[in-house]
Amino acid sequence: MHNEPLDHLVIGAGPAGLQLGHQLQTAGHTYRILEAGSAPGTFFRTFPRHRTLISTNKVHNGTSDPELNLRMDWNSLLSSDPELLFRRYSKRYFPPADEFVRYLADFAERFKLDIAHDTRAVRISRGADDVFTVADQHGGEHHARRLIVATGVTRPNTPDIPGIETAEEYSVVSVDPDEFTDQRVLILGKGNSALETADNLIETAAVIHVAGPHSIRLAWNTHYVGHVRAVNNNFLDTYQLKSQNALLDGHALAIEKDGEGYRVRFSFSRADEVVKELRYDRVIVCTGFRFDASIFDPDCRPELVIDDRFAALTAAYESVNVPGLYFAGTLMQQRDFKKSTSGFIHGFRYAVRALGRILDERHHDRPWPRRDLDPQASALADAVVERVNRSSALWQQFAVIGDLLVVRPGEPARYHEEVPVAYAHESPLTAAGDYFTITLEYGPDHDKVDPFDITVRRVAQNSAESAFDASYLHPVIRHFRGGELLGTHHLAENLENQWDHPEVHRAPLTGFFARALNARSAVEGR
């Protein structure tokens, strides 16, 4: 235990907690990670229940560039050891969850991270000196000036349905399909956990109904990887081909367990709210998880949003109402809920790295890393083209994390990598100067059409027209002054994601920078 408060206390030794701990340790800050389990990665020892990750692990990418390989590696953490990569643990595209648990344990051991295992946070308070105190189940206390919660979502997100307490939870229901032989099964939920559970029962259950009030959304269409993944959608095939399974669109109004199973009153959304009573042998609740804020004292309990599933965060990943309380990992997705990738390792690893830099900038007087450039249009364009063609952070955290170019009178241009876009506008980095954000983004209507429909018009690769009509992932450069948007430039789409054509990509971008810099000079000359 520490009598003097630590600089930072991290709750949770999952992937986010481990990566942040490594950053804090490398920076020389005092820190400790509290972990409820006996080893890192407790969540992944149970989930996903069927023990296959949906975070992909593409090992063979035709390149030895480690940065480009991270675009296809959704499991490795970012660290000072370029050899500590998940590809050395599994070659499977959808790898076993147990191998990821082993990887996390090796990560913690490799860097000798300060982790207090078997230490569950049971109460969090904050004193008059703004120091946080975390009490554990053994009666110990841990003190820190900043608290970072990296626990993930651990509390079942259970719908308010009378009788739902009699149903079985995804977290504990049997995964042995033989236990469901010839049974009628209702699965509540339409996400990956529900479809993963349904797929597991296709060969043995007599009837499977997957039910929920919202439409099924497929990740290949929305580009949000938390929507239903192709690896889990065999059940949809059985439904469309009339194999005794079905999707039910609507609300379960009541669940009643009796001697013969369950009676469920269900209101059908697409049948004028017709209500029917349906019978099942088993009912399984697969409706996701939420953040558990119950351990916080009232005077430091974070404000909750999105049906109380997440803490409300500022652009710096700090609680909107509790200064010094930060969040890391999947809890960061409140900032881009169901839009980008902050809820997943391949997304939040970059947000966690950004959080480490924010903590340095705010609390340790360490400015964001930068490199200086000649403030000429051609030099700025060259730097941007090099980054968008290689960066894994911009690729994975599309529209959320970007690079930042700051141009101030009489100074070299400053290039800062991997800055959360929302944070850039309020950061000291952008004070007293023009600045440009560089992101990779999909077009605004990318999820409105079927990408496999050949009747949908698409622009030609490397066509200048595609810069104005882009729907696929492509670079976007925006020019700001004092937070005001002054101009936007889209680089043309490219099938191979190579945005470096001299006439199609580089020359128009150079022209965009030249016009912006000339406009700045005109303002200064007034």
Secondary structure as GFF3:
##gff-version 3
##sequence-region A 1 526
A	DSSP	beta_strand	6	11	.	.	.	ID=ss1
A	DSSP	alpha_helix	15	26	.	.	.	ID=ss2
A	DSSP	beta_strand	31	34	.	.	.	ID=ss3
A	DSSP	three_ten_helix	43	45	.	.	.	ID=ss4
A	DSSP	alpha_helix	66	70	.	.	.	ID=ss5
A	DSSP	three_ten_helix	86	88	.	.	.	ID=ss6
A	DSSP	alpha_helix	97	110	.	.	.	ID=ss7
A	DSSP	beta_strand	115	116	.	.	.	ID=ss8
A	DSSP	beta_strand	121	126	.	.	.	ID=ss9
A	DSSP	beta_strand	132	136	.	.	.	ID=ss10
A	DSSP	beta_strand	141	149	.	.	.	ID=ss11
A	DSSP	beta_strand	155	156	.	.	.	ID=ss12
A	DSSP	three_ten_helix	164	166	.	.	.	ID=ss13
A	DSSP	beta_strand	168	169	.	.	.	ID=ss14
A	DSSP	three_ten_helix	177	180	.	.	.	ID=ss15
A	DSSP	beta_strand	184	188	.	.	.	ID=ss16
A	DSSP	alpha_helix	192	201	.	.	.	ID=ss17
A	DSSP	beta_strand	207	212	.	.	.	ID=ss18
A	DSSP	alpha_helix	219	222	.	.	.	ID=ss19
A	DSSP	three_ten_helix	230	232	.	.	.	ID=ss20
A	DSSP	alpha_helix	234	240	.	.	.	ID=ss21
A	DSSP	beta_strand	245	258	.	.	.	ID=ss22
A	DSSP	beta_strand	261	268	.	.	.	ID=ss23
A	DSSP	three_ten_helix	269	271	.	.	.	ID=ss24
A	DSSP	beta_strand	274	280	.	.	.	ID=ss25
A	DSSP	beta_strand	282	285	.	.	.	ID=ss26
A	DSSP	beta_strand	289	290	.	.	.	ID=ss27
A	DSSP	three_ten_helix	298	300	.	.	.	ID=ss28
A	DSSP	beta_strand	304	305	.	.	.	ID=ss29
A	DSSP	beta_strand	310	311	.	.	.	ID=ss30
A	DSSP	beta_strand	325	327	.	.	.	ID=ss31
A	DSSP	three_ten_helix	329	336	.	.	.	ID=ss32
A	DSSP	alpha_helix	345	363	.	.	.	ID=ss33
A	DSSP	beta_strand	371	373	.	.	.	ID=ss34
A	DSSP	alpha_helix	377	388	.	.	.	ID=ss35
A	DSSP	alpha_helix	393	396	.	.	.	ID=ss36
A	DSSP	beta_strand	401	407	.	.	.	ID=ss37
A	DSSP	beta_strand	413	420	.	.	.	ID=ss38
A	DSSP	alpha_helix	421	424	.	.	.	ID=ss39
A	DSSP	three_ten_helix	428	430	.	.	.	ID=ss40
A	DSSP	beta_strand	434	441	.	.	.	ID=ss41
A	DSSP	three_ten_helix	464	467	.	.	.	ID=ss42
A	DSSP	beta_strand	474	481	.	.	.	ID=ss43
A	DSSP	beta_strand	484	490	.	.	.	ID=ss44
A	DSSP	pi_helix	502	506	.	.	.	ID=ss45
A	DSSP	alpha_helix	507	524	.	.	.	ID=ss46
###
